[in-house]
Amino acid sequence: MYEDKQSLLEAFRYYANQQLTEIVRHNKDYKKQGSAINSSIKNYKDLLLSRLDNTAQIEHWSNERKLNSILLLDYTMYVVMLEFRNKVWPYEYMAFARRIGELWEPFCKEPFYYPVKRLSIITPPEFDDVQANIKQNVSAYINSLNVDSATKRNLHYYYSIPWKMVDSGGIKLALDLHFNQNGINHNCDFKSGFSSNEKGNTNRLLLVASIYKFLDANEQMILFVRQPEEQNNHYLQTLKNSGYWDVYCAQDTYQAIYAYTGFNLRNWLDNNAIWEADIDDQLRKRLIDQNILNYLTW
């Protein structure tokens, strides 16, 4: 079952139909219906994943075989989630574009969690810890200077001023994915695309990258983008030209994932993710009518 797309689609659809009947009976708000059916399908996927893990452990599956099955489980779940949300709350342009971006990121992260090549997932640092370490080092340096006590006090005072202006609680160094390979920490962010409302996110990514680069030369910043480069606006170019970020778009993203993990995600998608054929007639017609079928291009 875990290696057969049609069997998984049938299982998800059968379960979703049963759940939707109960959801509609007890809730008449279409937005709440959409949220509830998505949650139900996700819970069913978690149940299947648990069973898959047990099977893989008993039969000693390789990471590659397990990853193939997990991707198929993710993909078939996505198909049915999109179908059933559309049944109760038909998709419009913005909602569908946003949803595809939300699904694409965790899908692309799976090869890093079950890599063919050796790598390890790491935990990003907390900014408060980084701040404390910098302050400690600078304080020790000031104290080591061959100057009088009054000058040292003044240096400590003036150095403290910019820190008082920093809202440390608002700076998060965690990105979408962090892993170590060959002694280098890779800090990754995934974006479906850059549009006109990305100014705040762009500034945050520049700030976070500058902090990582200050910490260590072995910190590499990577930006994976779903859309081709020419379909993104100037905010992507700002990041690309900043000197902080290595930017990969569309097919280059999949080539980079392959290089890091040893798993050819592009090839997997070409052979398995046949979106237009796999989705049901109702969703296909809706996407065609709304001219948003192209968002299923991964």
C-alpha positions as CSV (number, residue, x, y, z in Angstrom):
1,M,0.0,0.0,0.0
2,Y,2.8,2.5,0.9
3,E,4.4,2.0,-2.5
4,D,1.2,2.2,-4.6
5,K,-0.3,5.6,-5.3
6,Q,-3.7,4.5,-6.3
7,S,-4.2,2.4,-3.2
8,L,-3.2,5.4,-1.0
9,L,-5.5,7.8,-2.9
10,E,-8.4,5.4,-2.5
11,A,-7.7,5.0,1.2
12,F,-7.4,8.7,1.8
13,R,-10.6,9.5,-0.2
14,Y,-12.6,6.8,1.5
15,Y,-11.6,8.1,4.9
16,A,-12.1,11.7,4.0
17,N,-15.6,11.0,2.7
18,Q,-16.6,9.4,6.0
19,Q,-15.2,12.3,7.9
20,L,-16.8,14.9,5.8
21,T,-20.2,13.5,6.3
22,E,-19.8,13.9,10.1
23,I,-18.2,17.3,9.8
24,V,-21.0,18.8,7.6
25,R,-23.6,17.3,9.9
26,H,-22.3,19.1,12.9
27,N,-20.9,22.3,11.4
28,K,-22.5,24.5,8.8
29,D,-19.7,27.1,8.5
30,Y,-17.8,26.3,5.3
31,K,-14.5,27.8,6.6
32,K,-14.6,25.6,9.7
33,Q,-15.6,22.6,7.5
34,G,-12.5,23.2,5.4
35,S,-10.2,23.4,8.5
36,A,-11.8,20.3,10.0
37,I,-11.5,18.1,7.0
38,N,-7.8,19.1,6.5
39,S,-7.1,18.2,10.1
40,S,-8.9,14.9,9.8
41,I,-6.9,14.0,6.7
42,K,-3.6,15.0,8.4
43,N,-4.4,12.8,11.4
44,Y,-5.1,9.9,9.1
45,K,-1.8,10.5,7.4
46,D,0.0,10.4,10.8
47,L,-1.6,7.1,11.5
48,L,-0.4,5.6,8.2
49,L,3.0,7.1,8.8
50,S,3.2,5.4,12.2
51,R,2.4,2.1,10.5
52,L,4.9,2.7,7.8
53,D,7.6,3.4,10.3
54,N,6.9,0.1,12.0
55,T,7.0,-1.8,8.7
56,A,10.2,-0.1,7.7
57,Q,11.8,-1.0,11.0
58,I,10.8,-4.6,11.0
59,E,11.8,-5.1,7.4
60,H,15.0,-3.0,7.7
61,W,14.2,-0.6,4.9
62,S,16.9,1.7,3.6
63,N,16.5,5.4,4.0
64,E,15.9,5.7,0.2
65,R,13.1,3.2,0.2
66,K,11.5,4.7,3.3
67,L,11.8,8.2,1.8
68,N,10.1,7.1,-1.4
69,S,7.1,5.8,0.6
70,I,6.9,8.9,2.8
71,L,6.9,11.2,-0.2
72,L,4.1,9.1,-1.8
73,L,2.2,9.3,1.5
74,D,2.7,13.1,1.6
75,Y,1.7,13.6,-2.0
76,T,-1.5,11.6,-1.9
77,M,-2.4,13.3,1.3
78,Y,-1.9,16.7,-0.4
79,V,-4.1,15.7,-3.4
80,V,-7.0,14.6,-1.2
81,M,-6.6,17.6,1.1
82,L,-6.9,20.0,-1.8
83,E,-9.9,18.0,-3.2
84,F,-11.9,18.0,0.0
85,R,-11.2,21.6,1.0
86,N,-12.3,22.6,-2.5
87,K,-15.6,20.6,-2.0
88,V,-16.6,22.7,1.0
89,W,-14.8,26.0,0.2
90,P,-13.9,26.3,-3.5
91,Y,-10.4,27.7,-4.1
92,E,-9.7,31.2,-5.2
93,Y,-6.4,32.5,-6.5
94,M,-4.7,33.8,-3.4
95,A,-5.8,31.0,-1.1
96,F,-4.6,28.3,-3.6
97,A,-1.3,30.0,-4.2
98,R,-0.6,30.3,-0.5
99,R,-1.7,26.7,0.2
100,I,0.6,25.3,-2.5
101,G,3.5,27.2,-0.9
102,E,2.6,25.7,2.5
103,L,2.7,22.2,1.1
104,W,5.8,22.5,-1.0
105,E,8.2,23.4,1.9
106,P,7.7,20.3,4.1
107,F,7.7,18.1,1.0
108,C,11.1,19.4,0.0
109,K,12.5,18.9,3.5
110,E,11.7,15.2,3.6
111,P,15.0,14.2,1.8
112,F,17.0,15.9,4.5
113,Y,15.3,13.9,7.2
114,Y,15.9,10.6,5.4
115,P,19.1,11.4,3.5
116,V,21.0,9.0,1.2
117,K,24.2,11.1,1.9
118,R,25.5,11.7,5.4
119,L,24.2,14.8,7.1
120,S,22.7,15.6,10.4
121,I,19.8,17.9,11.4
122,I,20.9,20.5,13.9
123,T,19.2,23.0,16.3
124,P,19.7,26.7,15.5
125,P,21.1,28.9,18.2
126,E,19.0,31.2,20.4
127,F,19.7,34.9,19.8
128,D,19.9,35.6,23.6
129,D,22.8,33.0,23.8
130,V,24.5,34.6,20.8
131,Q,24.1,38.1,22.3
132,A,25.5,36.9,25.7
133,N,28.5,35.3,24.0
134,I,29.3,38.5,22.0
135,K,28.9,40.7,25.1
136,Q,31.2,38.4,27.1
137,N,33.9,38.4,24.4
138,V,33.8,42.2,23.9
139,S,33.8,42.8,27.7
140,A,36.9,40.6,28.1
141,Y,38.6,42.5,25.2
142,I,37.9,45.9,26.7
143,N,39.1,44.7,30.1
144,S,42.4,43.6,28.5
145,L,43.2,46.9,27.0
146,N,46.1,48.9,28.4
147,V,44.0,52.0,29.3
148,D,42.8,53.5,32.5
149,S,39.7,52.4,34.4
150,A,37.6,55.4,33.5
151,T,38.2,54.8,29.8
152,K,37.2,51.1,30.2
153,R,34.0,52.2,32.0
154,N,33.2,54.5,29.1
155,L,33.9,51.8,26.5
156,H,31.6,49.4,28.4
157,Y,28.9,52.1,28.6
158,Y,29.0,53.1,24.9
159,Y,29.1,49.4,23.9
160,S,25.9,48.7,25.9
161,I,23.9,51.4,24.1
162,P,23.1,49.6,20.8
163,W,22.2,46.4,22.7
164,K,19.5,48.3,24.6
165,M,18.0,49.2,21.3
166,V,17.7,45.6,20.2
167,D,14.5,43.8,21.0
168,S,16.2,40.4,21.4
169,G,12.8,38.7,21.8
170,G,11.9,39.7,18.2
171,I,15.0,38.2,16.6
172,K,14.6,34.5,15.7
173,L,17.5,32.7,14.2
174,A,15.5,29.6,13.4
175,L,14.8,29.1,9.7
176,D,12.9,26.3,7.9
177,L,15.8,23.8,8.0
178,H,19.2,23.6,9.6
179,F,21.7,20.8,8.9
180,N,25.4,20.0,9.2
181,Q,27.4,18.4,6.4
182,N,31.2,18.0,6.2
183,G,31.7,20.3,9.2
184,I,29.6,23.2,7.7
185,N,26.3,24.4,9.1
186,H,23.7,25.0,6.4
187,N,20.8,27.3,7.4
188,C,18.0,27.1,4.8
189,D,14.8,28.9,4.1
190,F,12.1,27.8,1.6
191,K,9.9,30.2,-0.4
192,S,7.3,29.4,-2.9
193,G,7.9,32.8,-4.5
194,F,8.6,36.5,-3.8
195,S,5.8,39.0,-4.4
196,S,5.1,42.6,-3.5
197,N,4.5,41.9,0.2
198,E,7.9,40.4,0.9
199,K,9.7,43.5,2.2
200,G,9.5,42.6,5.9
201,N,10.5,39.0,5.3
202,T,13.4,40.1,3.1
203,N,14.8,42.4,5.7
204,R,14.5,39.7,8.4
205,L,16.4,37.2,6.1
206,L,19.2,39.8,5.6
207,L,19.4,40.4,9.4
208,V,19.5,36.7,10.3
209,A,22.1,36.0,7.6
210,S,24.3,38.8,8.8
211,I,24.2,37.4,12.3
212,Y,25.1,33.9,11.2
213,K,28.0,35.2,9.0
214,F,29.3,37.1,12.0
215,L,29.2,34.0,14.2
216,D,31.3,31.7,12.0
217,A,32.7,31.4,8.5
218,N,31.4,27.9,8.4
219,E,27.7,29.1,8.4
220,Q,26.2,28.8,5.0
221,M,22.9,30.5,4.1
222,I,20.7,28.8,1.5
223,L,17.4,30.0,0.0
224,F,15.3,27.5,-2.0
225,V,12.6,29.0,-4.2
226,R,9.9,27.1,-6.0
227,Q,9.3,29.6,-8.8
228,P,11.7,30.3,-11.7
229,E,13.9,33.3,-10.9
230,E,12.3,35.5,-13.6
231,Q,8.8,35.1,-12.0
232,N,10.0,36.7,-8.7
233,N,10.4,40.4,-8.0
234,H,13.3,42.6,-6.8
235,Y,13.2,41.3,-3.3
236,L,14.7,38.0,-4.4
237,Q,17.4,39.9,-6.3
238,T,18.1,41.9,-3.1
239,L,18.8,38.6,-1.3
240,K,20.8,37.1,-4.2
241,N,23.0,40.2,-4.5
242,S,23.5,40.7,-0.8
243,G,26.5,38.4,-0.5
244,Y,24.9,36.5,2.3
245,W,22.5,34.0,0.6
246,D,23.1,31.2,-1.9
247,V,19.9,31.3,-3.9
248,Y,18.4,28.4,-5.9
249,C,15.3,28.7,-8.0
250,A,13.0,26.1,-9.6
251,Q,15.2,23.3,-11.2
252,D,18.3,24.6,-9.5
253,T,16.6,24.0,-6.2
254,Y,16.1,20.3,-6.9
255,Q,19.6,19.9,-8.2
256,A,20.9,21.4,-4.9
257,I,18.7,19.2,-2.8
258,Y,20.0,16.2,-4.8
259,A,23.6,17.3,-4.2
260,Y,23.1,17.7,-0.5
261,T,20.9,14.6,0.2
262,G,21.8,12.2,-2.6
263,F,18.1,11.8,-3.4
264,N,16.8,13.0,-6.8
265,L,13.6,14.7,-5.8
266,R,13.1,16.1,-9.3
267,N,13.1,12.7,-10.8
268,W,10.6,11.5,-8.1
269,L,8.2,14.3,-8.9
270,D,8.4,13.7,-12.6
271,N,7.6,10.0,-12.1
272,N,4.9,10.3,-9.4
273,A,3.4,13.7,-9.0
274,I,1.1,13.8,-12.0
275,W,-1.1,16.5,-10.4
276,E,-3.5,17.2,-13.3
277,A,-4.3,13.5,-13.7
278,D,-4.4,12.6,-10.0
279,I,-6.8,15.3,-8.7
280,D,-10.5,14.7,-9.1
281,D,-12.7,16.3,-11.9
282,Q,-14.2,18.8,-9.5
283,L,-10.9,20.3,-8.4
284,R,-9.4,20.2,-11.9
285,K,-12.4,22.1,-13.3
286,R,-12.2,24.7,-10.6
287,L,-8.4,25.3,-11.1
288,I,-8.9,25.6,-14.9
289,D,-11.8,28.0,-14.5
290,Q,-9.8,30.1,-12.1
291,N,-6.7,29.9,-14.3
292,I,-4.6,28.6,-11.4
293,L,-3.8,25.1,-12.5
294,N,-0.2,26.3,-13.2
295,Y,0.4,26.5,-9.4
296,L,0.6,22.7,-9.4
297,T,3.8,22.9,-11.3
298,W,6.5,21.8,-8.8
